[in-house]
Amino acid sequence: MNFADKYKQTIDDSLTRLVSRATDSRGLNAADLSERVIKSIEKYVLRDNANVTVAEIKEFVNTLRADELCLIIACEKGDETAWNDLVKNFDATVKSAARKISNNAEDAEDLASSIWAELYGLKNDKDGKVKSKLSYYSGRGSLGGWLRAIVLQLAIDQFRKQSRLVQIEENREFENLANESSEKFDNQSVVSHSANPEEIFSETEVQKDVSNALKEAIAALEGEDKLILKLYYFDDLKLKDIGNTLGFHEATASRKLVRVQTEIRKSVEKILQTKHGWKPEEVKRFLSETASRLGISVEKLFALLLAAALVQESFW
């Protein structure tokens, strides 16, 4: 007997209460939410506790955001009214997040447009179903915070793709890679622009090292410092509002944010050297060359890497 069958009555009752909590259920019923909620329970409850109790299942489902989850699932089902409400209520959120990490207004507008295309779904899977990032929303956190995370994730993906294309154009011996499919392309090596053209960084290894170092550095932060990062990156609060929330002046909030970012960067550089075997010059070269290829500062690049690590840790 699988999990869903074993706890069927508990799940059904919890789903019924979930729908009843929604101010606007969008005409959905418990069955419409069942698959999404069961997957969330399996991922977030059973992951660390195979012997989950009925009370724990009820408590988890009770924390889900009913209105926002119903809105997203209604959008997935093709409800045009729900989709219009999503755009109307959250377009400003998406554009604000895009502006925060873009070089100019035009880039921010393009990024925001890309987000809505990704959410609407422009491709089909092997079964002919529309592929949309909406399927990742579980209802665990605010929809606004989740959308800001999606913006950051797409920005990182675009920067990685742009970086690969630039590198291929500048290295003729790798021009055959341009004909590879996008799926295979993700497994190719990335060329480091160093004095030695034969030196190759494997993107997967670089990504893994940097991601692990960032997660370790973030985990070591004090509670208040972690909260500042969350409020800034995901809740999109301005420094003045962060200060008001935590009980100190805007200038203090600014200093704290800069300090946290600086501490994380130093910690990441140290971890890459001591635990992953990077040489000091490799760390500096990776940051400076990647930032240069993308046309952004090292500081913005590191902020994006930090945001990506926070996204993965918090949402996937």
N, C-alpha and C positions, 0 to 999 in steps of 0.2 A: 504494500500500500504506500503510495507516494504522499508527500507532504500535504498537497491540496486535498486529497481524499481523506486523509487522517483528520484534518482540522476543518473539514468542509462546513460544518454548522457554525463554527466560530467565525470563519472567514465570511460566510454569507451574512451572518448577523452584523459583523463589523462593517461590511460593505453597505448594508442597508442604512446603518447609522451614518456612515460617511456621506452618502447621497443626501440624507435628510438634513445634514448640517449645512449643505450648500444653499446659499441665498438664491442662486440660479443654477439649477442642476442641468440646464440646457436640454431637458427632455431625456436625460440619460437615466439608466437604472443600474442596479448593483451589478448585473451581468456585464454591462458595458465597461465597467471599471475593473472587473475581476482579474483579467489577465495581467494588467499593469500592476495592480496591487500585489498579486501573488509573486510576481517577479521581484518586486521591491522587498517583500518579506524574505524571500529566499536570499537576496543579495545582502540585505542590511541586518537581518535578524538571525537567520540561520548560519550566516558566514562565521560568526564567532560563538555560536551556541546551537549545537545539533539537537539538544534536548530542550527546545523552546517550550514555554508553557502557554496555556490559553491566555493568561493574563498579559503576558508579554506581547502576544499577537494583537490583542485588543488595544493595548497601550500604544503600540506602534501605529496602527491604523488610525487611532484617534488623533495622532499628531500630524497626519497628512492634511494638506491644505485643500479642503473640499472644493471651493469655488474655482481655484486656479487649476486643479486637476481636471475638473469637469470641463472647463474652458478649453484646455489643451486637447483632451480626448474628443470633444465636439469638433474642434478644428480638424483633427485627423480624420474624422468621419465625414468631412466635406461640408460642415455647417457654415455657410457663408456669413451668417450673422455673427457667429462665434469668431470667425476669422477677422471680420471687420472690427469687432470689439477688441480683439487681441492687438491689432495694429493701432487702433485709436488710443488704447490705454497704455501701450508700452513702446510706441515708436520713439517717444522722447527719451525713454530709458536706453534704448538701443543706440540712438544717435549720440547721447551723452557719453556712453561707454566708448563708442567709436572715436569721438573727438579726443578723448583722454589719451588714446594710444596712437593717433595718426599724426602725420607731419603737417597736414594742412586740411582745410575745410573740404577740398575736393576728394582727398583720400578718405576722409571720414565718411563722406556721403556714399562713396563707392563701397566702403566696408559695410555700412549700415544696409545698403541695398542688397549686398551679398548675403547678409544675415537673413533677411526676409525670404530670399530665394531658397536658402538652405532650409529654413523652417517650413516653407510651403511645400518643398519637395519637387525637384526638377528631374529626378532620375527614378527608374524603376528597378526593383530587385529581380532576381532570377525567376520569381513567381509572378512578376508583372505588377507587384504592389508598389505604390509610391514610397520612395525612401525619403524620410524627413527626420530632422534632428528633434522634432517634437516628441518622438518616441522615447527619448532619453529622460524626459521630465518625469520625476517620480512623485512630486508633490511634497517631498520632504522639507524643502526650503522654499523661500519666497520665489515666485516666478520672476520678479524683477532681478533678483540676485542671480538666478539661473541664466537669464538672458544676457546679463553682463559677462557671465562666465563663458557663454557661447561666443560672444564677440571676441573675447580675449583668445579663446581657442582657435577661432577662424583666423585671427590676425597672425597667430603663431604659425598656423599651417600655410598661410599665404607667404609669410616671410621665408619659411623653409623652402617652399617651391621656388620662389624668386631667387633665393640663394643658389639652389641647385642649377637653375637655368643659366645664371650668370657664370657659374663656374664651368659649365659645359661649353659655353660659347668661347671662353677664354682658354680652353684646353682642347686643342684639336684632336689629340689622340683619344679623347673620350667622346667624340661627336657621335659615335655609334649608339651611345646611351640615349640620344634624343629620340631614337626610334623605338625604344622600349616602352612597353605599356606602363601606365601610371602605377599599377599594382606592383610590377616588378621593380619600377623605378625607386620605390621606397626602400629597397634592399641594396641599392647601389652605394658605392663608396663616394665620399665627398673629398675633393682635392683641396689640400691646404696650400694657400699661396705663400710658400716659404722659399728660402734660397734653394732648397732641395725639392725639385718638382716631383720626385718619385715618392715623397712622403705623403701618405694618404691617411686621412682620418676616416674611420668607419662611422657614418652618421649614427647608426644604431648604438654603437658603443659610446660615442660622445654624448648622445642624448641620454643614454642610461646613466652615465657617470654624473652628468650635470644634474639630472633629475633627482638621483639618489642623494647627491650632495645638498641640493636645495631642500629636500624633504627633511634631511637630518638637521640642517641649520634651522629650519622653521620649527621643528619639534623641540629644539633646545631653547626657544624663546620663552620669556615670561608670559603669563596669561594676558596681561594688559597689552603687551607688544603684539601678540597674535590678534587681539581684538582690534587694535588700530589698523592692522593690515586688512582684516575682514571689512571693517567699516569703510576703508578707503577704496579697496579694489572691488568689493562685491555689493556693498550697500550704497556705493557712490556718494558717500557723504563728503562735503567739503570740510576743510581743516577746521573752520569755525564751528561747524556742527559736531565734528568729532570732539573738539574741545568741550563744547557744551554738554555732550553726552557723558563724557568722562570726568567733567568737573575741573577743567583748566582752560587757560587762555589759548586763542588760536595760534599765537606764536609758539607756545609750548607744544601744541599738537604738531606744528610744523617741524620743530626741532626733534621731537620724539620719532616722527616718521622718517626723517633723514637719518637719525641715529640707527633705527632698526634696519633700514635699507643698507646702510654702511656696514653694520655688524654682520648682516647676512652675507653680504658680498665677501667680506674678509673671511668669514667662516667657510663659505663655499670654496674659496681659493685654497684655504688651508686643507680642507677635506679632500679636494681633488689631488693635492700634492701628497698628502700623507696616507690616504687610503686607496687612491686610484692610480697612483704612480705618475701623475702628470708633473712635468717640470715647470718651474715658475714661468719660464718664457713661453711655454705652451699655453698656459692659462691666459696670459696677457694677449698672446697672439690670437687665440680663439675668440676672445671678446672683441678685440680691436678690429680684426679682419672681418668678422661676421657683421659687426655694426657698420663698417665701411661699405661692405657690399650691399647692405640694405638701406644705406643712406640715412642712418639714424645715429645718435650718439651712443656711446658705450653705456651711459646711464640709462637711456631709454631701453636699450637692448636688455640690460640686466633686469629692469623693471618688468619687461615682457616675459623673460624667463621665470622670474619670480611669480608673476601672475599665472603663468602656465602651470607651475608646480602647485600653486594653491588651487587652481581649477581641478587638476587631476586628483588632488588629495581630498577635495571637498565634494566632488560631484561624480567621479568615475573611478 
